[in-house]
Structures are given as C-alpha cells and as structure tokens.
Amino acid sequence: MEPNKHPATILIVDNDDLARMSLSVLISSLGFHCTVASSGEEALEILAKTKCDLVLSNRISPDIDGMELLKNIQENSPGTEVILTTDPDDSIRHAEVIKAGAIDFIRKPIDNSELEAKLARAFRERQLVRELELLSMCDGLTSLLNRRAFESRFTGEVERARRQSYGLYLAIIDVDNLREYNKTRGHRYGDAILISLGKILQECTRCNVDQAFRLGGDEFAVLLPQTTATQATEIVQRILLRFVEGNYSAVTLSIGIVSCHRNMSLSPEKDGEKIKKRAVQAMQEAKDSGKNCVVCRI
C-alpha cells in the first residue's frame, strides 16, 4: 500500500457475487479501502462520484467489456490505474492488456499471494512516479513549484473554478532591482533573497489550498482558489509586508493580482492566457508606480 496517511481506494468490478465478495474481503484485509460494483455501468457511476486509485475489473462483463471500461477510465478518470482479471478460458494475451493501458492482469482463479504481490508492486510504482513528477515540478533553489508545474496546473484550476463557481485569483510577483543587487553583492546573496521570498510565500499562503510557484529568475506566481477579493488582497499585502520587514536593501516586490472570473467565457486555455496577461500587466503597473507595491485588478 502507498505510504500515505489515508488508505488507497480499490474498486472491484465483477458480476460474480462470490468472486466480488471474496476479493473485497482479501483486499480489505491488506489495508486498502474497498468498494464494489457488479457491472461496468455501476463502476462508471461510482467513478463519476468517487476518486479510486485502482480498479480491479473482470475483462468479460455482461454489459460493458473490461477493455471498454479501461478505455473510459483512461479518458475520464486520469490517475486511476487498472488491473484486469480474466477467466481461465479467456484467450487474451498479457501484451494486449498492457498495450490497451492496464498496468497488469491476473487469471482466475485468483491466487491470493499473487494478487497481493501485484497490488504491492502497482502502488510502489505509483508512488515512485509521483515522487519523480514532484521532483520534475520543483524549483531547486526555493523548493517552490516551478514554471512547468504552473503551466500544468493553471488551466485545470481555471476550469475547476468555472465549473464549481468559486473565486480564483492570480498574483504575479517580480523582485525589483535583483539584477543590480546581484552585480554589486553577488549571486549568492541574491539567491538568499529568493530563498527567503520562497519561505514567505509558503508561510503567508494557505497550506493545501493556495499554490506558490517560481516561474524563473526573479518572477513568482501565487494561485489563490476558493477565496474572496478581500481575502486575496490581504494575502498578497501580507506577502509584501513580510518582505519589507526583511529589509533587503533596495530589493523590493512589485505585485499584480487579478480575478480569474472576468475572462471565464472562452476555453480554459484561452481564458488562462488572458488571465496571465492581465496579471503581468498589473504587476508592470506596480513597477511603473514606483515599485514596492500591489496593484489589484479584481
């Protein structure tokens, strides 16, 4: 099982009542959270409402074939892995199942030790992939998320805000005069300022809600979902104040913050580009106004 505070959820899909019950007892005994479906249709209904880490489905089903269910999961439930079970007389080959997108398959009658080993391997590999993805999206200097992570997550946040009708705000932060500071003091001291700003962004934003990014060089971004205009403004003002208290000589911050609602009328991608452009313009207005300030366009 994943080294996670919460047990992983496995959905068992099998039209055989006894097989479904036996698998449920075994998987629950291994420490996983288990839910069951007697058909492909029921499985899709569950997946539409519940996040499942892995689906263990019989390949042959009276309504939706396991391969068809696999395809649907790949299209509509990203991040959900699939292991297919096959009947003894099923002629499908292992290579066909893997090529279709399943991570493994197991023939019936299912050997408990074999299933336990396959599940353990599946979740070890899943954890490894997550750790590698996290490393690829982390800024090495500040430990914040990087530009790649921002580009990957921003469009999704815009789409969720549109779909669920909650407030979403984007702040673009630029460190003023950092280039000149690096020339006079050295990059080691400039890097120390960037590291300090990274810590300030983490401390001044809401854990597991807001997301802070280093876009590159002296440019940062903060995404503030599920918040009001007043709350969003207070957060960025607090960031600015904390940085000023650090007394970093002539190095200051110019911050532009915008609401993402004004552009939610096109596709998420086009909306996102317009929102980012407005945020950069607001940040530039802060620079043109003398720096060390916040410009709000919300």
C-alpha positions as CSV (number, residue, x, y, z in Angstrom):
1,M,0.0,0.0,0.0
2,E,1.1,3.6,-0.6
3,P,2.9,5.2,2.3
4,N,0.1,7.6,2.8
5,K,-2.0,8.7,5.7
6,H,-5.2,7.5,4.0
7,P,-5.5,4.0,2.6
8,A,-5.8,3.7,-1.2
9,T,-9.2,3.0,-2.7
10,I,-9.7,0.0,-4.9
11,L,-12.8,-0.6,-6.9
12,I,-13.7,-4.2,-7.6
13,V,-15.8,-4.8,-10.7
14,D,-17.2,-8.4,-11.2
15,N,-20.6,-9.7,-11.9
16,D,-19.9,-12.9,-9.9
17,D,-21.2,-12.3,-6.4
18,L,-19.0,-14.8,-4.7
19,A,-15.8,-13.6,-6.5
20,R,-16.7,-10.0,-5.7
21,M,-17.2,-10.7,-2.0
22,S,-14.0,-12.8,-1.8
23,L,-11.9,-10.1,-3.4
24,S,-13.4,-7.5,-1.2
25,V,-12.5,-9.4,2.0
26,L,-9.0,-10.1,0.8
27,I,-8.3,-6.5,-0.4
28,S,-9.7,-5.0,2.8
29,S,-7.5,-7.3,4.9
30,L,-4.5,-5.9,3.1
31,G,-5.3,-2.4,4.4
32,F,-7.0,-0.9,1.4
33,H,-10.3,0.8,1.3
34,C,-12.5,-1.3,-0.9
35,T,-15.7,-0.6,-2.9
36,V,-17.5,-2.9,-5.3
37,A,-19.6,-2.8,-8.5
38,S,-21.5,-5.7,-10.1
39,S,-21.3,-4.2,-13.6
40,G,-19.4,-1.8,-15.8
41,E,-22.2,0.6,-15.7
42,E,-22.3,0.7,-11.9
43,A,-18.5,1.1,-11.9
44,L,-18.7,4.2,-14.1
45,E,-21.4,5.6,-11.8
46,I,-19.0,5.1,-8.8
47,L,-16.0,6.6,-10.7
48,A,-18.1,9.7,-11.6
49,K,-18.6,10.4,-7.9
50,T,-15.6,8.8,-6.1
51,K,-11.9,9.0,-6.7
52,C,-10.5,5.5,-6.9
53,D,-6.7,4.8,-7.0
54,L,-7.1,1.4,-8.8
55,V,-9.8,-0.6,-10.5
56,L,-9.7,-4.4,-10.4
57,S,-12.1,-5.5,-13.1
58,N,-13.1,-8.7,-14.8
59,R,-12.3,-8.4,-18.5
60,I,-15.6,-10.0,-19.6
61,S,-18.8,-8.4,-18.4
62,P,-22.4,-8.7,-19.5
63,D,-22.8,-5.0,-20.1
64,I,-19.5,-3.2,-20.6
65,D,-16.5,-5.2,-21.6
66,G,-13.5,-4.7,-19.4
67,M,-11.4,-3.3,-22.2
68,E,-14.1,-0.7,-22.9
69,L,-14.2,0.1,-19.2
70,L,-10.4,0.5,-19.3
71,K,-10.7,3.0,-22.2
72,N,-13.4,5.0,-20.4
73,I,-11.3,5.2,-17.3
74,Q,-8.3,6.4,-19.2
75,E,-10.3,9.2,-20.8
76,N,-12.4,10.3,-17.8
77,S,-10.5,9.2,-14.6
78,P,-6.9,10.2,-15.0
79,G,-4.7,8.8,-12.3
80,T,-6.8,5.7,-11.8
81,E,-4.9,2.5,-12.6
82,V,-6.5,-0.7,-13.9
83,I,-5.7,-4.3,-13.4
84,L,-7.9,-6.8,-15.4
85,T,-8.9,-10.2,-14.3
86,T,-9.5,-12.9,-16.9
87,D,-11.4,-16.2,-16.9
88,P,-9.4,-19.4,-17.4
89,D,-10.7,-19.9,-20.9
90,D,-10.1,-16.2,-22.0
91,S,-7.7,-16.3,-24.9
92,I,-6.5,-12.6,-24.5
93,R,-2.8,-12.2,-24.1
94,H,-0.9,-10.2,-21.4
95,A,0.6,-8.0,-24.1
96,E,-2.8,-7.0,-25.4
97,V,-4.0,-5.9,-22.0
98,I,-0.9,-3.9,-21.2
99,K,-0.9,-2.3,-24.7
100,A,-4.5,-1.2,-24.0
101,G,-3.4,0.7,-20.9
102,A,-3.8,-1.7,-18.0
103,I,-0.9,-1.9,-15.6
104,D,-1.3,-5.7,-15.2
105,F,-3.7,-8.6,-15.4
106,I,-4.3,-11.8,-13.5
107,R,-6.1,-15.0,-14.4
108,K,-8.8,-16.7,-12.4
109,P,-8.9,-18.5,-10.1
110,I,-7.0,-15.7,-8.4
111,D,-4.2,-16.7,-6.2
112,N,-4.2,-14.5,-3.1
113,S,-0.5,-14.2,-2.8
114,E,-0.1,-13.3,-6.5
115,L,-2.8,-10.6,-6.2
116,E,-1.2,-9.2,-3.0
117,A,2.2,-9.0,-4.8
118,K,0.7,-7.3,-7.9
119,L,-1.1,-4.7,-5.8
120,A,2.1,-4.0,-3.8
121,R,4.1,-3.6,-7.0
122,A,1.4,-1.3,-8.5
123,F,1.4,1.0,-5.6
124,R,5.2,1.1,-5.2
125,E,5.5,2.1,-8.9
126,R,2.7,4.6,-8.5
127,Q,4.5,6.2,-5.5
128,L,7.8,6.3,-7.4
129,V,6.1,8.0,-10.4
130,R,4.6,10.6,-8.1
131,E,7.9,11.3,-6.5
132,L,9.6,11.7,-9.9
133,E,6.8,14.0,-11.1
134,L,7.2,16.1,-7.9
135,L,10.9,16.4,-8.5
136,S,10.4,17.5,-12.1
137,M,8.0,20.2,-11.0
138,C,10.1,21.6,-8.1
139,D,12.3,24.6,-8.2
140,G,15.7,23.6,-7.0
141,L,16.6,26.9,-5.3
142,T,13.4,27.8,-3.4
143,S,11.6,24.4,-3.2
144,L,8.5,26.0,-4.7
145,L,6.7,24.6,-7.7
146,N,8.3,25.6,-10.9
147,R,7.1,27.1,-14.2
148,R,6.3,23.6,-15.6
149,A,4.1,22.9,-12.7
150,F,2.4,26.3,-13.1
151,E,1.6,25.7,-16.8
152,S,0.4,22.2,-16.0
153,R,-1.9,23.2,-13.1
154,F,-3.2,26.7,-14.0
155,T,-5.6,25.7,-16.8
156,G,-7.0,23.0,-14.6
157,E,-7.6,25.5,-11.8
158,V,-9.4,27.9,-14.1
159,E,-11.6,25.1,-15.4
160,R,-12.5,23.9,-11.8
161,A,-13.2,27.5,-10.7
162,R,-15.5,27.9,-13.7
163,R,-17.3,24.5,-13.2
164,Q,-17.7,24.9,-9.4
165,S,-18.3,28.7,-9.4
166,Y,-15.7,29.6,-6.8
167,G,-13.3,32.6,-6.6
168,L,-9.9,32.2,-8.1
169,Y,-7.2,34.9,-8.1
170,L,-3.7,35.0,-9.7
171,A,-0.8,37.1,-8.4
172,I,2.3,37.7,-10.4
173,I,5.3,38.8,-8.2
174,D,8.5,40.4,-9.6
175,V,11.6,41.0,-7.4
176,D,12.7,44.6,-8.1
177,N,16.3,45.5,-8.7
178,L,17.6,42.0,-8.2
179,R,19.9,42.1,-11.2
180,E,21.6,45.2,-9.9
181,Y,21.8,43.6,-6.4
182,N,23.5,40.5,-7.9
183,K,26.1,42.7,-9.6
184,T,27.0,44.6,-6.5
185,R,26.7,42.0,-3.8
186,G,27.0,38.7,-5.7
187,H,24.6,36.0,-6.8
188,R,25.0,34.1,-3.5
189,Y,23.3,37.0,-1.7
190,G,20.7,37.3,-4.4
191,D,19.9,33.6,-4.2
192,A,19.4,34.1,-0.4
193,I,16.8,36.7,-1.1
194,L,14.9,34.4,-3.5
195,I,15.1,31.6,-0.9
196,S,13.7,33.9,1.7
197,L,10.9,35.0,-0.6
198,G,10.0,31.4,-1.2
199,K,9.6,30.8,2.5
200,I,7.5,33.9,2.8
201,L,5.2,32.7,0.1
202,Q,4.8,29.4,1.8
203,E,4.1,31.0,5.2
204,C,1.7,33.6,4.0
205,T,-0.5,31.4,1.9
206,R,-3.0,28.7,3.0
207,C,-1.5,25.2,3.2
208,N,-3.0,22.7,0.8
209,V,-5.2,25.4,-0.8
210,D,-3.0,28.1,-2.4
211,Q,-0.1,27.3,-4.7
212,A,3.1,29.3,-5.0
213,F,5.5,29.0,-7.9
214,R,8.8,30.3,-9.0
215,L,8.3,31.0,-12.7
216,G,12.0,31.6,-13.2
217,G,14.7,34.2,-12.4
218,D,13.0,36.9,-10.3
219,E,9.4,36.1,-11.2
220,F,7.0,34.3,-9.0
221,A,3.2,33.5,-9.1
222,V,0.6,32.6,-6.5
223,L,-2.7,30.9,-7.3
224,L,-5.5,31.6,-4.7
225,P,-8.5,29.4,-5.2
226,Q,-11.8,29.4,-3.2
227,T,-11.3,32.9,-1.8
228,T,-12.8,36.3,-2.0
229,A,-11.4,39.5,-3.4
230,T,-10.8,40.8,0.1
231,Q,-9.0,37.7,1.3
232,A,-6.9,37.5,-1.9
233,T,-5.8,41.1,-1.4
234,E,-5.0,40.6,2.2
235,I,-2.8,37.6,1.4
236,V,-0.6,39.5,-1.2
237,Q,-0.4,42.6,1.1
238,R,0.8,40.3,3.8
239,I,3.5,38.9,1.5
240,L,4.6,42.4,0.6
241,L,4.7,43.5,4.3
242,R,6.7,40.4,5.3
243,F,9.2,41.0,2.6
244,V,9.6,44.7,3.6
245,E,10.2,43.6,7.1
246,G,13.2,41.5,5.8
247,N,14.9,44.8,5.0
248,Y,16.6,43.6,1.8
249,S,18.2,47.0,1.0
250,A,17.0,48.3,-2.4
251,V,15.3,45.0,-3.4
252,T,11.6,45.2,-3.2
253,L,8.5,43.5,-4.7
254,S,6.1,44.6,-7.4
255,I,2.9,42.5,-7.3
256,G,-0.1,42.4,-9.6
257,I,-3.2,40.5,-8.7
258,V,-6.3,39.8,-10.9
259,S,-9.6,37.9,-10.6
260,C,-9.9,35.0,-12.9
261,H,-13.7,35.5,-13.3
262,R,-13.6,38.3,-15.8
263,N,-12.2,36.0,-18.5
264,M,-14.2,32.9,-17.9
265,S,-16.1,32.9,-21.2
266,L,-13.9,31.0,-23.7
267,S,-12.0,27.8,-23.4
268,P,-9.9,27.2,-20.2
269,E,-6.7,27.5,-22.3
270,K,-7.7,30.9,-23.9
271,D,-9.1,32.1,-20.6
272,G,-5.9,31.2,-18.9
273,E,-3.8,33.2,-21.4
274,K,-5.9,36.3,-20.9
275,I,-5.8,36.0,-17.2
276,K,-2.0,35.6,-17.1
277,K,-1.6,38.6,-19.5
278,R,-3.8,40.8,-17.2
279,A,-1.8,39.7,-14.1
280,V,1.5,40.6,-15.8
281,Q,0.1,44.0,-16.8
282,A,-1.0,44.6,-13.2
283,M,2.5,43.7,-12.0
284,Q,4.0,46.1,-14.6
285,E,1.7,48.8,-13.3
286,A,3.1,48.3,-9.8
287,K,6.6,48.7,-11.2
288,D,5.7,51.9,-13.1
289,S,4.1,53.2,-9.9
290,G,7.4,53.2,-8.1
291,K,7.7,49.5,-7.2
292,N,7.3,48.1,-3.7
293,C,3.5,48.0,-4.0
294,V,0.5,45.9,-5.1
295,V,-1.8,46.7,-8.0
296,C,-5.2,45.0,-7.8
297,R,-7.4,44.4,-10.9
298,I,-10.1,42.3,-9.2
